[in-house]
C-alpha cells in the first residue's frame, strides 16, 4: 500500500523507482491527467486542464499544465490514457512525479 486507494499492478517489476515494488516513497499532491507523450524512456508527459477565473471580464479561461512523470515497467499506458500521478522526491532535473495508476 502506498498511502492512497489504488490497485497494485498485477505484474511485478524490479525498478527501484517503483512505488509498489521498489523503494520510492510518494507524498504531497495527487494529479489526474491525460498522457500526451510516451516517447521518452521510462517517462511520460501528463497534461492537466483547469479553469481560471478572470475578474475583469467575469469569465473563465482554460489553462493547461504539463508534468513529466516516471513510468514504472509494471504499469502500461499509451498516448491518450487517463492516469493518476503522485508527487515524489526529484528523480531528475524536471521529473518529480510518478505514475501510480491508469484510470
C-alpha positions in Angstrom: 0.0 0.0 0.0 1.4 3.4 -0.9 -1.0 5.7 1.1 -3.8 6.2 -1.4 -6.6 3.9 -2.5 -5.3 2.5 -5.9 -4.9 -1.1 -7.0 -1.5 -2.6 -7.1 -0.4 -3.7 -10.6 -0.6 -7.5 -11.1 2.7 -7.6 -13.0 5.9 -7.5 -10.9 9.0 -5.3 -11.7 12.5 -4.8 -10.4 12.5 -1.0 -10.8 13.9 0.7 -7.7 11.8 3.8 -8.5 8.5 1.9 -8.5 6.2 2.9 -5.6 4.8 -0.6 -5.4 7.8 -2.9 -5.9 10.8 -0.5 -5.3 11.8 1.9 -2.6 10.3 5.2 -3.9 8.0 6.9 -1.4 5.1 9.1 -2.6 3.9 12.2 -0.8 2.2 15.5 -1.5 -0.2 16.2 -4.3 -2.1 13.8 -6.5 -3.0 14.8 -10.0 -5.4 13.3 -12.6 -4.4 14.0 -16.2 -4.1 12.7 -19.7 -0.9 11.2 -21.2 0.2 13.3 -24.2 3.7 11.8 -24.9 5.4 8.4 -24.3 8.4 9.0 -26.4 11.0 9.1 -23.6 12.3 6.0 -21.8 10.5 5.3 -18.5 8.9 8.8 -18.7 5.5 10.1 -19.7 4.2 13.7 -20.1 0.9 14.2 -18.4 -1.3 17.3 -19.2 -4.0 18.7 -16.9 -6.5 21.3 -17.8 -8.1 23.7 -15.3 -10.3 26.8 -15.4 -9.0 30.1 -14.1 -11.4 33.0 -13.3 -10.6 36.4 -14.8 -12.5 39.0 -12.6 -12.2 41.9 -15.1 -14.2 40.0 -17.8 -16.2 37.8 -15.3 -15.3 34.8 -17.3 -13.2 31.7 -17.1 -10.2 30.8 -19.2 -8.7 27.3 -19.8 -5.1 26.8 -18.6 -3.0 23.7 -19.1 -0.1 22.3 -17.1 2.3 19.6 -18.2 4.1 17.3 -15.8 6.9 14.8 -16.5 6.3 11.6 -14.6 8.3 8.4 -14.1 6.6 5.3 -15.6 7.4 2.0 -13.8 7.6 -1.0 -16.1 4.7 -2.7 -14.3 2.2 -0.1 -15.4 1.4 0.0 -19.2 0.0 3.3 -20.6 -0.5 4.6 -24.1 -0.9 8.1 -25.5 -4.4 9.4 -24.6 -4.8 7.4 -21.4 -6.1 8.9 -18.2 -3.7 8.4 -15.3 -3.1 9.4 -11.7 0.3 10.7 -10.8 1.7 11.4 -7.4 4.5 13.6 -6.1 7.8 12.0 -5.0 11.4 13.1 -4.5 13.2 14.6 -7.5 14.1 11.8 -9.9 15.8 14.1 -12.4 16.0 17.8 -13.2 12.4 18.0 -14.3 10.8 14.8 -13.0 9.1 15.0 -9.6 6.1 12.7 -10.1 5.4 9.0 -10.6 2.5 7.2 -12.3 0.6 5.3 -9.7 -2.5 4.1 -11.6 -4.2 4.0 -15.0 -7.8 5.0 -14.9 
